[in-house]
Amino acid sequence: MTEFWIKAGQLLLSLSILVTLHELGHFIPARLFGTRVKKFYLFFDFLFPLPNVLNFSLFKIKKGETEYGIGWFPMGGYVQIDGMVDESMDTEALKEEPKPWEFRSKPAWQRLIIMVGGVVVNLILGFLIYSMVLFAWGEERLPIANMKYGVHVDSALVDYGFQNGDKIVSVGDGSVKYFSEIGIELLVNDARSITIERDGEEMVIDLPKDVNLELMDKGARKLFTPIYPFAVSDVLAGGNAEEAGMLPDDIILSVAGTPTPDLVSGIEAVQAHKGEKVAIEIERDGQTMMLEAQVSESGKIGFQLKSMFDFLETEVYEYGFFESIPAGVRLTGDKLGGYIKSMKLVFTKEGASQIGGFGALGSMFAPTWDWHSFWLMTAFLSLILAFMNILPIPALDGGHVLFLLYEIISGRKPGDKFMEYTQTVGMILLLGLLVFANGNDILRLFK
């Protein structure tokens, strides 16, 4: 139960930071352009996205023209800008002639800046957090020389002579020292020569010049993955692994007779027996033994995996202040790019089942309060918030931006009634997504 509250506390603090700064991104330009703001709220003072249901605040205070408060529904937050149809669905002002201080009276370019302000702040915030994390904690890197178990290779590379278990000795001119640099050397710097060690002998594999385009087309798949044992870090209470008698530090040698010498083959072997009871060979304190465990319909047994850092010796690269800035830009680009690529999975049956709500978000945080992990997760959530908000969906910032761009290009402003209807449609879509995401959390809980 303590773990639950630690994760919940981290989620609440992270959302509070992100939402407050996101809304400041709208509030500040609105005030700079002389637009009145009725409310500035962290979290919603109503049952989002139903603006007239359960309206009350945990705290509120009025300063000048703006009411500042904390709502009871911890999903996001909002600024209520005069003359704008937003989450609050306050359309009374739209029945009167536009006032000079209202959002709808401002030039389109000013309204555009107000609307993109939140997304811009989240992008900058993600970059700043990543940069400062690298400056404060450095970056853990895996030297190629320490990949003692070799690598698991992408199927696209097998045709060129690679095998699982190959140990990478050098790439290109030999300047690559860390595992994280291999992909850059191959796909960006066009290196083609890779020296490997197999069965104690070194050999050189030369890739064709056009291989980078073929591999980049594979999307988010990794060319090489470090091999390390398929081992148990922690057993989930009440799960199938606990029932089978598994313990932390067990190394899984085989699943249903299929050898599992590494993490990738282990996951594949378990996934191949969804809904079945399987024999599992493990190594514990130097002794081998057999267990029987039930695999869930989703292909899990109920234990957390040990990471490569438990088996492979890494180095911490420390960044100076000015070094951390371009490194932060790189890390921001990598994280955001990877997330955008993964979005295509949402439109598959398996991907849709992985969409989660508050429970899924909370589970992403560490079970102990670790500031390093907390800030990394907050930076990532900031990028997610930026991307999701800029999607061209009514009720989101991106929906408003889409209509503003149409106005700027065509010279025709959408009518207030049209904006009201599209906002309503957007709120219905968001309500459906909210129910679906948290419904998935509940189903996973019962499973």
N, C-alpha and C positions, 0 to 999 in steps of 0.2 A: 504493500500500500504506500510505503514511503517513496518508492520509485515512481508511482503514479503522480504523487504531488510534486515531486521534483521536476518531472517532465511537464506537468501542467503549469508549474510556476515559470519555467523557461519559456514555454509557448506564450503565456500571457505577457511576460516582459518583452519578448521579441516582437509580438504583435503591437504592443503599446508603442514601442519605439518606431516601428515601421509605419504604422497608421498615422501617428502624430506628425511625423516628418512628411509623409505623403500629402496629408491634408494641408500642411504648411506650404507645400509646393503649389497648391491652389490659392490659399489664403493670401500669401504675400503679393503675388502679381495682381490679384483682384483688388487689394487695398492700394497698391501702387497706381493702378489705373482709375482709382476713385470709385470703385464698385462697393456697395454696401454688402456686408456679410451678416446675416441674421444669427447663424449658429456655427460654432466650431466644436465638434464633438468627437472625443475618443470613444469608440464603440457606439452602438445605436441606442437611442432612447425609445425604440419601438421594436417590434418583432420583425426584423428585416427578412424579406423585402415587403412586408405589409405595413405601410406607414401609419395606419390608424388603429393598430392593434397593440395593446399593452404599452401605452405611452407613459413612461416615467424615467427619471434620471436618478443615478446614484449620487450625483453631485452636480451643481450648476451655480454659476455666478455671472452676472451681467456687467460688462465694462464697455461703456460707450454704446455703440449700436449693436454689439455682438454679445450673444450668450455663449459662454464657454462651459462645457460640461463633460461628464463621463456617463455614458449610457449603460444599461444593464445587459445588453446583448453583445457579447464580445466577438463579433465577427469582423468588424472593420471600423469605419468611422465616416464622417462626412462634414463638409462645410455647406451650409445653406446660403446660397448667394441670391440676393434680390433679383427678381426678373429672370430666373433660370429654372427650368423643370429638372429636378434632380431626385435623389432617393426619397426625399420628404414628400414629394408629389404635392407641394403647396402651389396650387394654380390660381389662387384667389387674385393675386396681383396681376395676372395675365388678362383679367377682365377689364382692366383700366388702361389708359394710355401710358406708353412707356415713360418712365422717369429718367432724368439724366444720369442718376446714380445706379441704374439697373444694368444687369448683365446684357440684356437684349438691346440696350441702347448703345453699347460700345462697338467700335469698329471690329470687323471680323478678325483682323490680325491680333487684336488685344484679347478677344475671346478665345482664340486659338492658343495663345500663350498661357492663359489661365487654365485651360483644359489640359495641356500637356505638362503643366508644371509638376504635378504629382509623379508622373512617370519619370520625368527627368531627374527629380530628386531621388527616386528609388534606384535609378541606374547609377547616379553619382555616389549614393550611399553604399551600394554594393561594392563599387570599386574602392571607395575609401576604406571600408572595413577590411576587404581582402588585402589591401596594401598595408594597413596597420597590423593585421595579423601576421603577415610575412615579416614585417619589421620587428614585431615583438617576440614572435615564437620561431621565426624561420620556417623553412620548408623541409620536410622529411623526404629524403631521396634514397632510391635503391641503386647502388653501384652495380654495373653489369657484372663485375667480377664476383659479386656476392650472390648471384642467382644460381646457387649450387644445385638446384633441382632441374635447371633448364627452363624452357618455355613451352607453353601450349600455343600452337600456331593456328591462325585462321585457315579455314579450308581452302581459301583462294591461294594460299602460299604453298600448299602441299604439291600442287602441280609443278612448282618450280624447284622441288627437291628438298623442301623442309620436312622435318618430322617432329612430332611431339617429343619433348625431352631433349631436343638440341640445346646446347649451351652457347649463347652468343658471346663471342670473343671480342669482335670489333665490328664497326659499321663504317663504310666509306674510308676516309683517310685515317681512321683510328682516333679521332678527336672526341668521339662520343664516350662519355664516362658513365652516365646514368641512364637507367631504363627509360625515364620520361623523355629523354632526348632522341630515342630511336625513331619514333614516328615523324618528328620534325625533320630529322636528317634524311629520311626516305622520301617523305611527301612534299617537303618544302625545299630542301637543299639538293634534291634529286640524286642522293647517293644510291648506288646500284650494287655495290659489292659488300657482302656480309660474310664474315669469317665465323664459322661455328665449330664447336667441338662435339663429336659424336663417338661414343664408345672409346674415348681416350685419344682419338685422332682429330686433328684439325683439318678442315676443308673450307674452300671458298665457294660461295654460291653467288653467281652474278645474275641479277634480275634484268629483264629487258627494259629498254628506255621508256616505254610507254606504260609500264606497270603501275605507276603512281595514279594515273587517271582511272584505271580499272579498279584499284583498291579503294580510292576515295569515293567511288560510286557506291561502295558497300554501305555508306552511311556511318552509323555509330559503332560498327563492329571494330574490334581491335585486332591489329596485325599479330601482335604477340601478347601473351598473358603469362606472367611469372608463375611457375609451378611451385606449389608447396602442399604439404599434407592436408588431407580432408579430415579435419579434427574438430572436436567439440570444445567450444569456449564456455558455454553455459547451457544448462538444461531448463526448459520452461516448465514451471510448476504445473502439475496436472496434465501435462501433454503426453503424447505417445512415447516420446523418448524416455521420459521419467518412468513410465509404466514398463518399458522394456528393460530398464536397469542401466541406462547410459549414465555416465558421470562426466563432469568437466575433465578435460585433458585426454579423453579417449581419442585414439586415432582410428578412423574407419578404413579398413583394408579392402573390404569388398561388400557389395550389396547384391543380394540374390545371385551370388556366384560370379558377378562381374567385378573384376579388380578395380579399385578406386585409388590409384597411386597419387592423385592430386585432386585439388578442389573442383576443377571443371568436370573431370570424369565422374567425380562423386555426385555432383549435382545432377548431371545427366542420368546417372544410374538410378537415383531416387526418383527423378521425374518420369522415368520409363515404367514405374510401377505404381502409378496413382491409384489409390483405393485398395491396394493389396497389402497383405501381411508378408514381410520378406525376412529372410535370414541375413543378419549383418555380422560380419567378422570384424572384431576390433582388437586393437593392441592397447593394453593397460598395464603400466608399470613393467614393461618388457615382456609381458605374457599375452598370448592371443586367446581369445574366447569367442564363442558364438552367442548372439542374442537374436530375439525375434521382435520386430517392431512393425506397427501399422503405419502405412503411408497414407496421408490424407488425400482427399480428392483433388486438392490443389498442389499435390506433390511435395508435401513437407512432413517431417517426422516430429519436430518440436524441439529443436535445439538451435542455439546461436553458433555460428562458425568462427573459428579462430581466423585471424587475418594474417596476411603475409608478414606483417611486422612481428608476429610471434615466432617466426621461423627464419626469416632472412634479416641479416644485419644491415641496418640502414645508416645513413649519415644525415645530420641536420645542417642544411645550408643556411647560413645567417646573412640577412640582407641589411645593407646600410639604408638610411632613410631615403636617399635619392634612388638607390637601386630598387627599393620596394615599390616605387611608383609605376615604372614600366612593367614590373612583375605583376603588380595588381591589375593592370590593364590586360595583360595576357591571361591571368587566371579568370578575370571577369568574362572575357571573350570565350574562354574554354567552357566555363560553367553555363553561360547563357546559350552558347551554340549547342552544347550537348542537350540542354533542356528543350530547346526548340526542335531539334531533330527527334527527340523522344516523343514529341506531341503527336506524331503520326500514328503511334501505337494506340492512342485514345480511340481511334476509329476502328479498332479491332475488338473482337469479343473478349479476348484475354486482357487487352489493355483497358477496356472500359471497366472490367471487374476490379482493376487495381486503383481506380479513382477513389480517393478518400476524403473525409471531412475533418472535423476537429481531432478525432482519434488518430487518423493517419498522420496529421501534422504533428501532433504531440509525440507520437512514436518515433519520429525522426530525430528527436533530441536525445542526448545521452542520459542514461539512468542515474548518473551522478552529476552534481553541479560542477561542470568543467568550463571555465571561461573561454578557453581556446576553441572547444567544440561549439559552445554557444554562439560565439561571434561568427564562426564559419557558417553555421546553420542560418543565422540571422542575415548574413550577406546573401546567401543563396535564396532565402525567402524574399528578400528585397528585389532580387532579379526576377523571381517568379511573379511577384506583385506587379512589377513594371510591365512584364510581358502580357500578363492576363488582362491588365487594365487597358492596354493599348489595342486589344482585339476590337475589331469594328462591330461590336455588339451593342444594341441600344441599352441604355442604363449604365454602361461602362464608359470610361473616359474616351476610349477609342470610338464609340458610337457617336459621341458629340463631335469628336475630331473629324470623323467622316463627313458629317453634315456641314461642318464649317468649311472643309476643303471644297465640298460641292458648291457652297455659297461663294467662296473666293473665286473659283474657276468659272462658274456660270453667271455670277452676279445676281443670282436669285436666292433670297433667304427663305428657308422652309417655314411654313406657318406655325404659329404657336400651338394650334390644335394638332397638327401633324406631329410636332415634337412631344406633345402630351401623350398621344396614342403610341408612338414608338417607345417612349419611356415605360409605358404600361406593359407593352409586349416584352421589353427587356427585363422588367421586374419579374414577369411570369417565368421567363426562361431561367433567370437566376434562382427563383424559388424551386423550379424543377431540378436544377443542378444541385442545389443545396440538399434537397430531400434525397436525391439519388446518391450523392457522395456520402452523406452520413448514414444512409441505408446500407451502403456497402460496409461501412465500419461496423454496424450492428450485426450484419451477416457474418463478418469475419470473427466477431466476438463469440458468436454462438458456435461457429465451426471450431 
